[in-house]
């Protein structure tokens, strides 16, 4: 389940170092990490990845907050960079607000043609990287979910955020967001705050997730926080369920919800999937689909929306053996990790070897560690920068009581550190919850080569005595007794022997009943068993696709000089893997012979399955390059003769000359990752002419 990441992410803005646009030239030399299609050193006025190299003030000690004045400068730089990215995305129709002509609805967005292509490429790679390479079982379940399913999972009762209302207008706000925004605003904009006040505000931000409704309300009143638009008084915080409720069928009697996650569809199908897999563990099921959350106050563009795409994996494993046969494939990976001990002691994330983190117990088990490694490889191959990706372990206050261990893949963008993937060992909670609610045993079995004699706790309810005591509720009480864990049964046995009766919570009745020693016998007996029946544990990687894509947009965006000193050209440096269009085909000038060659090349590219644009309009070649650079097209084929053409690489703007018959195969090698641009430059002669000529379209024409 994707949730907003707390603690250190919230502190990150106060720990960043000041940057101003006047320092842009200092950033020039450390612009972007070179990819397989090389990127030149370019001017990046608001490069978030190089803030640390352009400190306007002395760098604070690790873990210490920066000065408020530095925070303000950093915040301004981030905002300017973000606006540049978002303006380009909307102008080039990567995404736009939904229902725009009707003034839109907060938290809903439409993906345009290039945005759809990027999303499709990300999902296609996700299927390749996980479903195909790991042999997963893919399912597709309905978005509308009956209430009973989400009652069993806990969503009906607990899937809530605390909300406050403007007491005059009725406008709703998320209480923790108002408090966090107030604290961050104070830290960013008030340079003369006392050290004690700075520490207090940082502590409030760090402990937001722990606050009850009463504590949140008290802080809002203490700080005098009012409605942002009207400055009216706010109500006390109260819980608001984030699920969209609906009714199934015309009578309105069957309540349903739009699913808040895709995972439950996999859990309820476990029995059939286990059978399909030959009754063998471990195995994984995967699902890509839409999920819905009725956010109180959506914000931050694609990062917090009301309808979004999730890609989730449920890996079912024997709780007594969480080793993974392919763990050695990822054990040597080194990347930024942020274990809970470092968070609690105020330290920063550090580079660790994955195998060491599992061996010393920082990561709970090999299977969880394996998926952390696979997630790292997936994100970095998409184009996420390695030094702006970290894996943060959940703190004790974030962990569900049943979870063995949880980690978030967090990506740094202009909003700070954003949780984009959650990787959790959820233990056996989900399958047990659905077993109890449905009465269908969602279990696996390990068959023994030879029968084993074991001592078992045998629970034998007396149907007669239960019927006399509970009448119509006898069946539910009986099933609850039979479903007791060994610890619960031993505790009841002790109370029955001591007091002759015991209080017992029956979840399906939603009440506590009294069980006497006549109603049930609990004894240990020796039995021969041919198999061990158990409820599998679940390792769950859950991917917020929209969040990953937005962070990818920021990581790939940069600017470079145009024709004049003041002109800046926007470029999305997407890796070919995710680029919305892989190639463009341009006749250099409007010419029938060149147009014919361009169409022939286009036909070959289509036959090779390469997405491309052909532009025979005759617009100056410099302008056509700039237009396609701005949507991230990595390669451009320019037809300037009837025998050979040039292929231009987007980031370096360097060109090679290739025979027409070899264009499609050369482009295919590049976009499928079989060759790098360096390989192509080795194989083919450089095209004559300086890249700077692109900025003089008249001469090129």
ZAMARGU-4260 file (C-alpha; in steps of 0.2 Angstrom, whole numbers, plus 5000, padded with zeros to 4 digits):
<rodrens>
0) 5000/5000/5000 | 5007/5017/4995 | 5006/5030/5009 | 5015/5047/5012 | 5032/5044/5019
5) 5035/5053/5035 | 5050/5058/5047 | 5066/5061/5037 | 5057/5066/5021 | 5048/5080/5030
10) 5065/5086/5037 | 5074/5085/5020 | 5068/5103/5015 | 5077/5110/5031 | 5092/5100/5028
15) 5095/5106/5010 | 5108/5118/5005 | 5104/5135/4997 | 5104/5137/4978 | 5101/5152/4967
20) 5100/5155/4949 | 5116/5165/4949 | 5125/5149/4953 | 5119/5140/4938 | 5136/5141/4929
25) 5144/5132/4944 | 5132/5118/4941 | 5137/5116/4923 | 5151/5104/4926 | 5141/5091/4936
30) 5124/5091/4927 | 5118/5074/4924 | 5124/5056/4926 | 5129/5050/4908 | 5117/5037/4902
35) 5119/5024/4888 | 5114/5037/4876 | 5127/5050/4882 | 5121/5067/4889 | 5133/5082/4888
40) 5137/5093/4902 | 5123/5106/4901 | 5117/5121/4909 | 5104/5117/4922 | 5097/5133/4931
45) 5088/5123/4944 | 5096/5106/4945 | 5090/5098/4961 | 5103/5084/4959 | 5118/5096/4961
50) 5111/5108/4975 | 5125/5102/4987 | 5138/5107/4975 | 5132/5125/4975 | 5130/5130/4993
55) 5126/5148/4996 | 5130/5145/5015 | 5141/5134/5025 | 5135/5116/5025 | 5127/5111/5041
60) 5133/5096/5051 | 5125/5079/5045 | 5107/5078/5053 | 5107/5096/5058 | 5094/5108/5050
65) 5100/5121/5038 | 5097/5140/5042 | 5080/5146/5039 | 5086/5158/5026 | 5095/5144/5016
70) 5078/5134/5017 | 5069/5149/5009 | 5082/5150/4995 | 5081/5131/4992 | 5062/5131/4992
75) 5062/5145/4979 | 5074/5136/4968 | 5063/5120/4969 | 5047/5129/4965 | 5055/5137/4950
80) 5062/5121/4944 | 5045/5112/4947 | 5035/5125/4937 | 5047/5124/4923 | 5044/5105/4922
85) 5025/5105/4925 | 5023/5119/4912 | 5032/5109/4899 | 5023/5093/4903 | 5006/5102/4902
90) 5010/5112/4886 | 5016/5096/4877 | 5001/5086/4883 | 5010/5073/4894 | 4996/5076/4906
95) 4983/5089/4910 | 4969/5092/4923 | 4954/5081/4919 | 4938/5089/4914 | 4947/5105/4910
100) 4933/5114/4901 | 4923/5113/4916 | 4936/5120/4927 | 4942/5102/4932 | 4941/5092/4948
105) 4956/5091/4960 | 4966/5075/4961 | 4960/5069/4943 | 4972/5070/4928 | 4971/5064/4910
110) 4987/5058/4901 | 4990/5065/4884 | 4998/5055/4869 | 5016/5057/4875 | 5011/5053/4893
115) 5001/5038/4888 | 5017/5032/4879 | 5028/5034/4894 | 5016/5026/4905 | 5014/5011/4893
120) 5033/5009/4892 | 5035/5009/4911 | 5021/4996/4913 | 5028/4986/4899 | 5045/4986/4907
125) 5038/4982/4924 | 5029/4966/4916 | 5046/4961/4908 | 5056/4964/4923 | 5045/4956/4936
130) 5031/4946/4928 | 5041/4937/4915 | 5058/4936/4922 | 5051/4930/4939 | 5038/4919/4932
135) 5023/4927/4941 | 5005/4924/4939 | 4996/4939/4932 | 4978/4943/4937 | 4965/4956/4933
140) 4952/4959/4946 | 4937/4971/4946 | 4938/4989/4953 | 4922/4987/4962 | 4924/4977/4978
145) 4910/4970/4990 | 4910/4978/5007 | 4913/4961/5016 | 4930/4959/5007 | 4936/4976/5013
150) 4928/4974/5030 | 4939/4958/5032 | 4955/4968/5026 | 4952/4982/5039 | 4949/4995/5026
155) 4931/4999/5031 | 4935/5003/5049 | 4953/5009/5048 | 4957/5017/5030 | 4955/5034/5036
160) 4963/5051/5038 | 4960/5065/5050 | 4950/5079/5043 | 4945/5097/5049 | 4932/5109/5042
165) 4931/5127/5039 | 4917/5131/5052 | 4909/5144/5041 | 4911/5138/5023 | 4912/5119/5026
170) 4928/5117/5016 | 4938/5102/5021 | 4957/5100/5024 | 4968/5086/5030 | 4973/5090/5048
175) 4991/5083/5047 | 4994/5093/5031 | 4989/5109/5038 | 5000/5107/5054 | 5015/5101/5043
180) 5013/5116/5031 | 5012/5128/5045 | 5028/5121/5053 | 5038/5120/5037 | 5032/5138/5032
185) 5039/5144/5049 | 5055/5135/5046 | 5057/5142/5028 | 5052/5160/5030 | 5057/5165/5048
190) 5076/5167/5049 | 5076/5173/5067 | 5067/5158/5075 | 5075/5153/5092 | 5084/5136/5091
195) 5071/5129/5104 | 5057/5134/5092 | 5066/5126/5077 | 5068/5110/5087 | 5050/5110/5092
200) 5043/5112/5075 | 5055/5099/5068 | 5049/5087/5082 | 5031/5090/5077 | 5034/5086/5059
205) 5043/5070/5064 | 5029/5064/5075 | 5014/5069/5065 | 5010/5050/5061 | 5010/5046/5079
210) 4997/5060/5084 | 4979/5056/5089 | 4965/5067/5084 | 4965/5075/5101 | 4984/5079/5099
215) 4982/5086/5082 | 4968/5097/5087 | 4977/5103/5102 | 4992/5108/5091 | 4981/5117/5078
220) 4974/5127/5092 | 4990/5131/5100 | 4998/5137/5084 | 4982/5147/5079 | 4981/5138/5063
225) 4965/5143/5053 | 4958/5139/5036 | 4971/5144/5022 | 4959/5153/5011 | 4947/5162/5023
230) 4956/5162/5039 | 4941/5155/5048 | 4941/5144/5063 | 4943/5125/5060 | 4933/5111/5068
235) 4941/5098/5079 | 4949/5084/5068 | 4939/5068/5065 | 4942/5053/5054 | 4936/5052/5036
240) 4936/5036/5026 | 4946/5037/5010 | 4936/5024/5000 | 4923/5029/4987 | 4907/5020/4992
245) 4895/5014/4979 | 4880/5001/4978 | 4881/4985/4968 | 4865/4981/4959 | 4848/4991/4957
250) 4841/4988/4975 | 4855/4998/4983 | 4856/4985/4997 | 4873/4978/4992 | 4887/4990/4997
255) 4903/4991/4988 | 4918/5002/4986 | 4930/5007/4973 | 4946/4997/4978 | 4959/5007/4987
260) 4972/4995/4982 | 4973/4980/4970 | 4980/4967/4983 | 4964/4961/4990 | 4959/4953/4973
265) 4975/4943/4974 | 4972/4937/4992 | 4954/4931/4989 | 4960/4921/4974 | 4974/4913/4983
270) 4966/4896/4984 | 4964/4895/4965 | 4981/4902/4961 | 4989/4890/4973 | 4980/4876/4964
275) 4985/4883/4947 | 5003/4883/4952 | 5003/4865/4956 | 5000/4867/4975 | 5018/4873/4976
280) 5026/4887/4986 | 5034/4900/4984 | 5025/4908/4970 | 5020/4926/4966 | 5004/4934/4959
285) 5004/4951/4951 | 4991/4964/4945 | 4991/4981/4937 | 4976/4991/4938 | 4967/5007/4944
290) 4964/5011/4962 | 4954/5025/4970 | 4956/5035/4986 | 4945/5050/4990 | 4959/5061/4996
295) 4953/5075/5007 | 4964/5089/4999 | 4973/5082/4984 | 4989/5092/4979 | 5007/5090/4972
300) 5000/5085/4955 | 5002/5067/4950 | 5009/5063/4967 | 4993/5063/4977 | 4978/5060/4966
305) 4960/5052/4968 | 4962/5039/4954 | 4979/5031/4950 | 4988/5016/4943 | 4995/5003/4955
310) 5006/4988/4950 | 5007/4976/4965 | 5015/4959/4968 | 5010/4947/4982 | 5024/4934/4984
315) 5018/4919/4995 | 5031/4910/5004 | 5033/4897/5018 | 5035/4908/5035 | 5048/4895/5041
320) 5059/4897/5025 | 5061/4915/5018 | 5077/4911/5009 | 5077/4915/4990 | 5086/4905/4977
325) 5091/4920/4967 | 5096/4931/4981 | 5115/4929/4975 | 5110/4938/4959 | 5107/4955/4969
330) 5118/4952/4985 | 5132/4963/4978 | 5121/4978/4974 | 5126/4994/4984 | 5114/5008/4986
335) 5107/5021/4998 | 5098/5013/5013 | 5091/5022/5028 | 5089/5009/5042 | 5078/5014/5057
340) 5092/5015/5068 | 5100/5029/5058 | 5083/5038/5057 | 5081/5037/5076 | 5098/5043/5080
345) 5097/5058/5068 | 5110/5051/5055 | 5108/5051/5036 | 5106/5037/5023 | 5121/5028/5019
350) 5127/5016/5005 | 5126/4998/5010 | 5129/4981/5001 | 5112/4972/5000 | 5120/4955/5005
355) 5127/4963/5021 | 5111/4971/5026 | 5102/4954/5025 | 5116/4945/5034 | 5117/4957/5049
360) 5098/4957/5051 | 5095/4975/5045 | 5083/4968/5032 | 5073/4954/5039 | 5075/4940/5026
365) 5082/4935/5009 | 5066/4936/5000 | 5062/4954/5006 | 5080/4958/5002 | 5079/4951/4984
370) 5064/4961/4980 | 5072/4977/4987 | 5086/4973/4975 | 5075/4970/4960 | 5065/4986/4964
375) 5082/4996/4964 | 5087/4988/4947 | 5069/4992/4940 | 5070/5010/4945 | 5087/5014/4940
380) 5085/5006/4923 | 5070/5017/4920 | 5081/5032/4922 | 5079/5037/4941 | 5096/5044/4947
385) 5105/5032/4959 | 5110/5046/4971 | 5092/5052/4972 | 5085/5035/4976 | 5085/5028/4994
390) 5077/5013/5003 | 5070/5019/5020 | 5065/5006/5033 | 5049/5010/5042 | 5050/5015/5060
395) 5041/5005/5074 | 5027/5018/5074 | 5024/5016/5056 | 5024/4997/5056 | 5007/4987/5057
400) 5008/4975/5072 | 5008/4960/5060 | 5022/4966/5049 | 5039/4958/5050 | 5048/4972/5041
405) 5044/4986/5028 | 5055/4997/5017 | 5050/5011/5005 | 5059/5016/4989 | 5059/5035/4990
410) 5064/5046/4976 | 5070/5064/4978 | 5061/5077/4968 | 5057/5095/4970 | 5044/5090/4983
415) 5057/5081/4994 | 5059/5062/4996 | 5043/5054/4989 | 5038/5036/4993 | 5035/5028/4976
420) 5037/5009/4980 | 5033/5000/4997 | 5041/4983/5000 | 5033/4974/5015 | 5034/4957/5023
425) 5016/4957/5029 | 5017/4940/5037 | 5001/4930/5036 | 4989/4943/5041 | 4979/4945/5025
430) 4976/4927/5021 | 4971/4924/5039 | 4959/4939/5039 | 4950/4932/5024 | 4950/4914/5030
435) 4942/4920/5046 | 4929/4931/5038 | 4925/4919/5023 | 4926/4903/5032 | 4937/4896/5017
440) 4954/4890/5022 | 4967/4900/5013 | 4982/4888/5017 | 4996/4879/5009 | 5003/4862/5014
445) 5020/4854/5015 | 5020/4835/5012 | 5032/4824/5022 | 5042/4810/5014 | 5038/4800/5030
450) 5024/4803/5043 | 5029/4813/5058 | 5023/4811/5076 | 5019/4828/5083 | 5010/4834/5098
455) 4995/4844/5093 | 4983/4855/5103 | 4966/4848/5099 | 4951/4860/5102 | 4934/4850/5103
460) 4919/4861/5105 | 4903/4854/5112 | 4889/4858/5099 | 4875/4853/5111 | 4881/4865/5125
465) 4885/4879/5113 | 4868/4877/5105 | 4860/4879/5122 | 4870/4894/5126 | 4870/4903/5110
470) 4856/4896/5100 | 4856/4904/5082 | 4874/4911/5085 | 4881/4893/5089 | 4889/4891/5072
475) 4899/4907/5073 | 4905/4904/5090 | 4910/4886/5086 | 4920/4892/5070 | 4928/4905/5081
480) 4934/4892/5094 | 4941/4881/5080 | 4950/4895/5072 | 4960/4900/5088 | 4978/4900/5087
485) 4988/4889/5099 | 4993/4904/5110 | 4974/4909/5112 | 4969/4891/5115 | 4982/4888/5129
490) 4977/4904/5137 | 4958/4899/5137 | 4963/4882/5143 | 4972/4890/5158 | 4957/4901/5162
495) 4945/4887/5161 | 4955/4876/5173 | 4957/4890/5185 | 4940/4899/5184 | 4929/4887/5175
500) 4925/4900/5162 | 4934/4912/5150 | 4929/4928/5140 | 4931/4925/5122 | 4930/4938/5108
505) 4920/4932/5092 | 4924/4944/5078 | 4909/4938/5067 | 4897/4943/5081 | 4907/4958/5085
510) 4906/4955/5104 | 4913/4945/5119 | 4905/4929/5125 | 4908/4918/5140 | 4914/4901/5137
515) 4912/4888/5151 | 4923/4872/5153 | 4907/4862/5147 | 4907/4870/5130 | 4924/4866/5124
520) 4939/4854/5128 | 4957/4858/5125 | 4970/4845/5126 | 4987/4840/5119 | 4987/4824/5109
525) 5001/4815/5100 | 4997/4812/5082 | 5005/4806/5066 | 5005/4819/5052 | 5008/4816/5033
530) 5009/4835/5030 | 5011/4852/5038 | 4997/4864/5034 | 5001/4882/5037 | 4996/4900/5031
535) 5009/4907/5020 | 5017/4924/5023 | 5016/4937/5010 | 5030/4949/5003 | 5022/4963/4994
540) 5031/4976/4983 | 5018/4989/4978 | 5022/5002/4965 | 5014/5019/4963 | 5016/5021/4944
545) 5010/5039/4943 | 5023/5044/4957 | 5037/5035/4948 | 5033/5043/4932 | 5032/5061/4939
550) 5049/5058/4948 | 5056/5052/4931 | 5050/5068/4922 | 5060/5078/4935 | 5075/5067/4934
555) 5076/5068/4915 | 5072/5086/4913 | 5086/5099/4909 | 5088/5115/4898 | 5102/5120/4886
560) 5106/5136/4877 | 5096/5141/4862 | 5100/5153/4848 | 5101/5169/4859 | 5109/5171/4876
565) 5093/5172/4885 | 5084/5158/4876 | 5084/5141/4885 | 5078/5125/4876 | 5069/5112/4887
570) 5074/5094/4885 | 5068/5078/4892 | 5083/5066/4892 | 5072/5050/4893 | 5082/5033/4891
575) 5076/5025/4875 | 5067/5012/4886 | 5054/5024/4892 | 5055/5038/4878 | 5037/5041/4872
580) 5043/5041/4854 | 5060/5032/4849 | 5064/5041/4833 | 5060/5055/4821 | 5062/5056/4802
585) 5065/5073/4794 | 5069/5077/4776 | 5082/5091/4778 | 5072/5102/4766 | 5055/5101/4757
590) 5060/5090/4742 | 5050/5076/4733 | 5065/5064/4733 | 5069/5067/4751 | 5051/5065/4756
595) 5051/5048/4746 | 5066/5042/4756 | 5059/5048/4772 | 5043/5038/4769 | 5052/5022/4765
600) 5063/5024/4781 | 5046/5026/4791 | 5039/5010/4783 | 5055/5001/4788 | 5054/5008/4806
605) 5036/5003/4807 | 5040/4985/4802 | 5053/4984/4815 | 5040/4990/4829 | 5049/5006/4832
610) 5038/5021/4837 | 5042/5037/4827 | 5036/5053/4820 | 5039/5058/4801 | 5039/5077/4798
615) 5039/5082/4780 | 5032/5100/4783 | 5048/5108/4778 | 5050/5118/4794 | 5068/5122/4798
620) 5078/5107/4805 | 5083/5117/4820 | 5065/5120/4826 | 5061/5102/4822 | 5075/5095/4833
625) 5070/5107/4847 | 5052/5101/4846 | 5056/5083/4847 | 5070/5086/4861 | 5056/5094/4871
630) 5046/5078/4872 | 5061/5067/4874 | 5064/5058/4857 | 5081/5051/4858 | 5086/5049/4840
635) 5082/5059/4824 | 5085/5053/4806 | 5088/5068/4794 | 5087/5064/4776 | 5099/5075/4766
640) 5103/5063/4751 | 5095/5048/4742 | 5109/5036/4748 | 5114/5040/4766 | 5106/5049/4780
645) 5112/5056/4797 | 5106/5050/4814 | 5107/5063/4828 | 5108/5058/4846 | 5097/5070/4857
650) 5109/5074/4872 | 5126/5076/4864 | 5118/5082/4847 | 5132/5072/4838 | 5128/5064/4822
655) 5133/5049/4812 | 5131/5045/4793 | 5122/5028/4790 | 5116/5020/4774 | 5098/5021/4771
660) 5096/5002/4771 | 5104/5001/4788 | 5094/5014/4797 | 5080/5004/4805 | 5092/4990/4811
665) 5104/5004/4819 | 5089/5013/4827 | 5083/4996/4834 | 5100/4991/4841 | 5100/5008/4851
670) 5082/5008/4857 | 5082/4990/4863 | 5099/4993/4872 | 5109/4981/4861 | 5121/4995/4857
675) 5126/5012/4865 | 5128/5028/4856 | 5147/5026/4858 | 5146/5009/4849 | 5137/5017/4834
680) 5150/5031/4833 | 5163/5018/4832 | 5154/5009/4818 | 5149/5024/4807 | 5158/5040/4802
685) 5153/5056/4810 | 5142/5067/4800 | 5150/5084/4795 | 5144/5100/4803 | 5144/5107/4820
690) 5129/5103/4832 | 5128/5122/4835 | 5122/5124/4818 | 5105/5118/4824 | 5103/5135/4832
695) 5104/5144/4815 | 5090/5136/4806 | 5092/5148/4791 | 5109/5142/4787 | 5104/5123/4790
700) 5090/5126/4777
</rodrens>
